[in-house]
Structure formats: structure tokens, C-alpha cells
């Protein structure tokens, strides 16, 4: 009827008016620095964003914590499944008959409240603890989940509310470009987090705009002995170095400051000091040294990629899960971004 058409037109006009108002508000809003977080998968980009939210963005709301609670529970289940699946590879066998039966049971269940007792029993099993000692041979996701398994009674309660530390350690893959805005010192900062998986890389280009203040490139130092999920013939560290090269030498990005986070120093230290996964096995030109010198050795590999040697690349060694470490580094990034913004405006 004509009445329905009229009503529909009114709704449509209202939506158009709202959109125009929104666009105008956006134009008038003080434009603050735009930063993009880049890096290959599992480098720790999402962890850095979470730290930013805790340290500068007002923290997590109750609603957000409720979402993370589900993710923590899902991480706990995945970690125990991973441990049980690793027993064959490690040539270990559960000897306690009850626990042997639980082995299959946890694969048949999806909800933590159904299997929390089974996970608790398995976690205490000496054979499972033997597998934990070889955690360096498991995907890195497992390291962060030990935190929950060691604290299972607290994390599995129905009324459980994740702490900041719990949230920082939650693993979930970024499968799209996310945009996060924080107000820091009365300035609106916009951070774009781009999924590091290969399939997402072609979508980075639209954000390589002229008004980009800085690129924070995050590389996991501990990834030297790992391979890409999408292509198991490509070493993750080599992939990160190649990706950094394409960013550092991109003509469109010459105005933006480049900040390199060499992340997961804690995991690099564990790997180098355990001697279980020698760097030289993956990088034949490496000369054995302590973990900090190893970090510097990889840092040089990244810096060697830039063709324009006059371009400054600000480098920081980071442990994304360490809030104190990240607080100091975020302050340094603010200084760099402020300088870069003043430079672009011709004030410096």
C-alpha cells in the first residue's frame, strides 16, 4: 500500500540523515594518529592491542569479560586435547586405567562443565606432566594455556570472571581487519590490527594511506623453529623477515614511522637456554650465543632489509604478556608518534 511505501521512505530518509550526520561528526572529530599493527600469524599483535586497552583505553567491560570467559574455557579444552594428542608423538602412554578412559571422553565433549573433572584428573597424571615438560615441541598456543590449567579450580567456576592477565593470555586468531580507537592524552588514536594469515595480506593496502602515522611491525623471536599453518614449507621467522622487507621498502609508506617489536623474548629465552631447539638448525649462519645476543642477531636480519639506510627503524624487545614491559614501550611509541605527527605537520 501507499502507506507502507510512505513509512518505508520515512525510515530510509531517516537512515540517510543519520549517516550524513555520522559522516559529518567524523569529519569534525579531531583526527588523531592512525597506526597499523602488522606481522605474520601468531606474532602477538592481538596481545599488544589488549595491553593498549588495559593501559591506555580504560580496560575491559563486564560484557567483554563475559566473552573472554568463553574463550578461556575453549583454550583450556583445546590445550588438554593437544596434550592428549601429543602422547603418541612423544611415545608416552597413560597407565592409570581410569585416565585412559578419559582420554577419548574429552574429545567427545564440547563444554567445559561436562569435562572439567576429567581435565583436572588428566592434568595431575604424571604421564601428562611428562608431556608438559616437552611443551617446547608443541604449538606456542600451549605455553599460554598452562596458565589456566595450573589455575583450573578458579578458571572453571561458573561465576569465574577473567582477570586482565587471563585476557592477555587468551588465544584467538584474527581473521579480519579490526579497528580500535583509544583516547590517549586527549588525542584519538586509531589502531588497525590486520590478521597475519597469508590470505589476509592483500587487504592491508587500503590502510596504507597518506595519513598513517606509524606502522608497528610485530615479529615473534621464538618463531625461528616454526612453520606457517598455511604452508608448512615456509619458516615463520623467514616469512616475518620477508614481510618486513615488503613493508619497510614500500614507496607508499615512506612517510610513516616504522616501529619494530621483536616480541616473545620470554619464549626465545626458554628455547635458547633449554638447548632443545638450536637456532643453527634453522639458520646455518647463526653462531651460538645467549638469548639476548640471539635477539640482536635476528634484529640485524630485520634491519638489513631496508634499502634506504637513512630511514630510522625504532626497535623494541617486547614480552607482550608482561604489562610492565608493555607500559614503558607504549609510552615510547607515543613519543615516536607525536614526533612523527609534528614532523608531517612541519612543526619540527
C-alpha positions, 0 to 999 in steps of 0.5 A: 500500500501507499502507506507502507511505501510512505513509512518505508521512505520515512525510515530510509530518509531517516537512515540517510540523515543519520549517516550524513550526520555520522559522516559529518561528526567524523569529519569534525572529530579531531583526527588523531594518529592512525597506526597499523599493527602488522606481522605474520600469524601468531606474532602477538599483535592481538596481545599488544592491542589488549595491553593498549586497552588495559593501559591506555583505553580504560580496560575491559567491560563486564560484557567483554569479560563475559566473552573472554570467559568463553574463550578461556574455557575453549583454550583450556579444552583445546590445550588438554586435547593437544596434550592428549594428542601429543602422547603418541608423538612423544611415545608416552602412554597413560597407565592409570586405567581410569585416565585412559578412559578419559582420554577419548571422553574429552574429545567427545565433549564440547563444554567445559562443565561436562569435562572439567573433572576429567581435565583436572584428573588428566592434568595431575597424571604424571604421564601428562606432566611428562608431556608438559615438560616437552611443551617446547615441541608443541604449538606456542598456543600451549605455553599460554594455556598452562596458565589456566590449567595450573589455575583450573579450580578458579578458571572453571567456576561458573561465576569465574570472571577473567582477570586482565592477565587471563585476557592477555593470555587468551588465544584467538586468531584474527581473521579480519581487519579490526579497528580500535580507537583509544583516547590517549592524552586527549588525542584519538588514536586509531589502531588497525590490527590486520590478521597475519594469515597469508590470505589476509595480506592483500587487504592491508593496502587500503590502510596504507594511506597518506595519513598513517602515522606509524606502522608497528611491525610485530615479529615473534623471536621464538618463531625461528623453529616454526612453520606457517599453518598455511604452508608448512614449507615456509619458516615463520621467522623467514616469512616475518623477515620477508614481510618486513622487507615488503613493508619497510621498502614500500614507496607508499609508506615512506612517510610513516614511522616504522616501529619494530617489536621483536616480541616473545623474548620470554619464549626465545629465552626458554628455547635458547637456554633449554638447548632443545631447539638450536637456532643453527638448525634453522639458520646455518649462519647463526653462531651460538650465543645467549638469548639476548645476543640471539635477539640482536642477531635476528634484529640485524636480519630485520634491519638489513632489509631496508634499502634506504639506510637513512630511514630510522627503524625504532626497535623494541624487545617486547614480552607482550604478556608482561604489562610492565614491559608493555607500559614503558614501550607504549609510552615510547611509541607515543613519543615516536608518534607525536614526533612523527605527527609534528614532523608531517605537520612541519612543526619540527 
